[in-house]
Amino acid sequence: MSATSNLENDHVYILRLCDVMERMAQAGNIDPEHLEGVVSLIRNFADGLHHKKEEDLLFPKMEEKGFSTVRGPVAVMLHEHEEGRNYARGISGNIEPYKSGDTEAAEAVRQNLLGYAELLRNHIAKENTILFRMADNALSAEEQEILSAEFNKAEENMAPGGSSSFYIAQIEELAGIYKKG
């Protein structure tokens, strides 16, 4: 599997998480434990594992190939990663007041769920169709293979059980609760 294919595979599950977040926002009365689960998945899987593979491994390799990290596609992705972190903070920072029945906190949670989902849908579309194709053109097969091995090592070091399947199971569990209705 190429390095970009590995990242695109993560995207399948991050988009599934976005579906869950949108359904949660529409459901209204959300179990606070589910909100905490979403924040954990964002911080540990989407950001902690997936974005870390991009920021620590792919983007520096692309920078070696002449891609700027201060302007252009890589810079945009880095900026959007930070925006996503802000949405995650917006959710987590409002969970306690939400539990107490604070209606402003409930609305803030809803807006941050929807904002994150929209941001990530657009972000993933740009990565899958533009940035990763640029990486595929710039990186040799050998470089892709090395990056892929580094991604696997990152998963072993960051994911419980040594793979992202731990997080995927959590996403699927939430997806089973927040089904299309």
C-alpha positions as CSV (number, residue, x, y, z in Angstrom):
1,M,0.0,0.0,0.0
2,S,1.4,3.4,-0.9
3,A,1.7,6.1,1.8
4,T,-1.1,8.2,0.2
5,S,-3.4,5.1,0.1
6,N,-2.8,4.6,3.8
7,L,-3.9,8.2,4.4
8,E,-6.9,7.8,2.1
9,N,-7.9,4.7,4.0
10,D,-7.9,6.8,7.3
11,H,-10.1,9.3,5.5
12,V,-12.8,6.7,5.0
13,Y,-13.2,6.4,8.8
14,I,-12.7,10.1,9.5
15,L,-15.6,10.8,7.0
16,R,-17.6,8.2,8.9
17,L,-16.9,10.1,12.1
18,C,-18.1,13.3,10.4
19,D,-21.4,11.5,9.5
20,V,-21.8,10.6,13.2
21,M,-21.0,14.2,14.3
22,E,-23.6,15.6,11.9
23,R,-26.2,13.1,13.1
24,M,-25.4,13.9,16.7
25,A,-25.9,17.6,16.0
26,Q,-29.2,16.9,14.4
27,A,-30.3,14.6,17.2
28,G,-30.3,17.4,19.7
29,N,-30.1,15.6,23.1
30,I,-26.6,14.0,22.9
31,D,-25.2,11.6,25.5
32,P,-22.2,13.5,27.0
33,E,-20.2,10.3,27.0
34,H,-20.7,10.1,23.2
35,L,-19.4,13.7,22.9
36,E,-16.4,12.8,25.0
37,G,-15.9,9.8,22.7
38,V,-16.0,12.0,19.6
39,V,-13.4,14.4,21.1
40,S,-11.2,11.4,22.0
41,L,-11.5,10.1,18.4
42,I,-10.6,13.5,17.0
43,R,-7.7,13.9,19.3
44,N,-6.3,10.4,19.1
45,F,-7.2,9.2,15.6
46,A,-8.0,12.0,13.2
47,D,-5.5,14.4,14.7
48,G,-3.2,12.4,16.9
49,L,-2.5,9.6,14.4
50,H,-3.7,10.6,11.0
51,H,-2.6,14.3,11.0
52,K,0.6,13.3,12.8
53,K,1.5,11.0,9.9
54,E,0.9,13.9,7.5
55,E,2.6,16.6,9.6
56,D,5.6,14.6,10.8
57,L,6.2,12.4,7.8
58,L,4.5,13.3,4.6
59,F,4.7,17.0,4.6
60,P,8.4,17.2,5.5
61,K,9.0,14.7,2.6
62,M,7.0,17.0,0.3
63,E,9.0,20.0,1.6
64,E,12.2,18.2,0.6
65,K,10.6,18.0,-2.9
66,G,10.1,21.7,-3.0
67,F,6.6,22.1,-1.6
68,S,6.3,25.1,0.7
69,T,4.9,24.8,4.2
70,V,4.2,28.5,4.4
71,R,2.1,28.9,1.3
72,G,0.4,26.6,-1.2
73,P,-1.4,23.3,-0.6
74,V,0.6,22.0,2.3
75,A,0.3,25.3,4.1
76,V,-3.5,25.2,3.6
77,M,-3.7,21.7,5.0
78,L,-1.6,22.7,8.1
79,H,-3.9,25.7,8.7
80,E,-7.0,23.5,8.4
81,H,-5.5,21.0,10.9
82,E,-5.3,23.8,13.4
83,E,-8.9,24.9,12.6
84,G,-10.0,21.3,13.3
85,R,-8.2,21.4,16.7
86,N,-10.1,24.6,17.5
87,Y,-13.4,22.9,16.8
88,A,-12.4,19.9,19.0
89,R,-11.6,22.4,21.8
90,G,-15.0,24.0,21.2
91,I,-16.7,20.7,21.7
92,S,-14.7,19.6,24.7
93,G,-14.8,23.0,26.4
94,N,-18.6,23.0,26.3
95,I,-19.2,19.4,27.5
96,E,-19.4,20.2,31.3
97,P,-21.8,23.2,30.8
98,Y,-23.8,21.1,28.4
99,K,-24.2,18.4,31.1
100,S,-25.6,21.1,33.4
101,G,-28.3,22.0,30.9
102,D,-26.6,25.2,29.6
103,T,-28.5,25.9,26.3
104,E,-25.6,28.2,25.0
105,A,-23.2,25.3,25.6
106,A,-25.5,22.9,23.8
107,E,-25.6,25.2,20.8
108,A,-21.8,25.7,20.9
109,V,-21.4,21.9,20.9
110,R,-23.8,21.6,17.9
111,Q,-22.0,24.3,16.0
112,N,-18.6,22.9,16.6
113,L,-19.7,19.3,15.6
114,L,-21.1,20.7,12.4
115,G,-18.1,23.0,11.8
116,Y,-15.6,20.2,12.3
117,A,-17.6,17.8,10.0
118,E,-17.8,20.4,7.2
119,L,-14.2,21.5,7.5
120,L,-12.9,17.9,7.4
121,R,-15.2,16.9,4.5
122,N,-13.7,19.8,2.4
123,H,-10.2,19.1,3.7
124,I,-10.3,15.5,2.8
125,A,-11.6,16.2,-0.7
126,K,-8.7,18.6,-1.3
127,E,-6.2,16.0,0.1
128,N,-7.6,13.1,-1.9
129,T,-8.0,14.9,-5.2
130,I,-5.1,17.4,-5.2
131,L,-2.5,17.1,-2.4
132,F,-2.0,13.3,-2.4
133,R,-1.9,13.3,-6.3
134,M,0.9,15.9,-6.1
135,A,2.7,13.7,-3.5
136,D,2.2,10.6,-5.8
137,N,3.8,12.5,-8.7
138,A,6.7,13.9,-6.6
139,L,7.6,10.8,-4.6
140,S,9.3,7.7,-6.0
141,A,7.9,4.3,-5.4
142,E,10.7,3.7,-3.0
143,E,10.0,6.9,-1.1
144,Q,6.3,5.9,-0.9
145,E,7.3,2.5,0.4
146,I,9.6,4.0,3.1
147,L,6.8,6.5,4.1
148,S,4.3,3.7,4.3
149,A,6.6,1.7,6.6
150,E,7.0,4.9,8.8
151,F,3.2,5.2,8.9
152,N,2.9,1.7,10.1
153,K,5.5,2.3,12.8
154,A,3.6,5.5,13.8
155,E,0.4,3.4,14.2
156,E,2.2,0.8,16.2
157,N,3.5,3.5,18.6
158,M,0.4,5.6,18.8
159,A,-2.6,3.3,18.5
160,P,-3.7,0.9,21.3
161,G,-3.2,-2.6,20.0
162,G,-0.7,-1.3,17.4
163,S,-3.3,-0.4,14.7
164,S,-6.0,2.1,13.9
165,S,-8.6,-0.7,14.1
166,F,-9.1,0.2,17.8
167,Y,-10.3,3.7,16.8
168,I,-12.3,2.4,13.8
169,A,-14.2,0.1,16.1
170,Q,-15.1,3.1,18.3
171,I,-16.3,5.0,15.2
172,E,-18.4,2.1,14.0
173,E,-19.9,1.7,17.5
174,L,-21.0,5.4,17.4
175,A,-22.2,5.0,13.8
176,G,-24.4,2.2,15.0
177,I,-26.0,4.5,17.7
178,Y,-26.3,7.5,15.4
179,K,-27.7,5.8,12.3
180,K,-29.2,7.6,9.3
181,G,-32.8,8.0,10.2
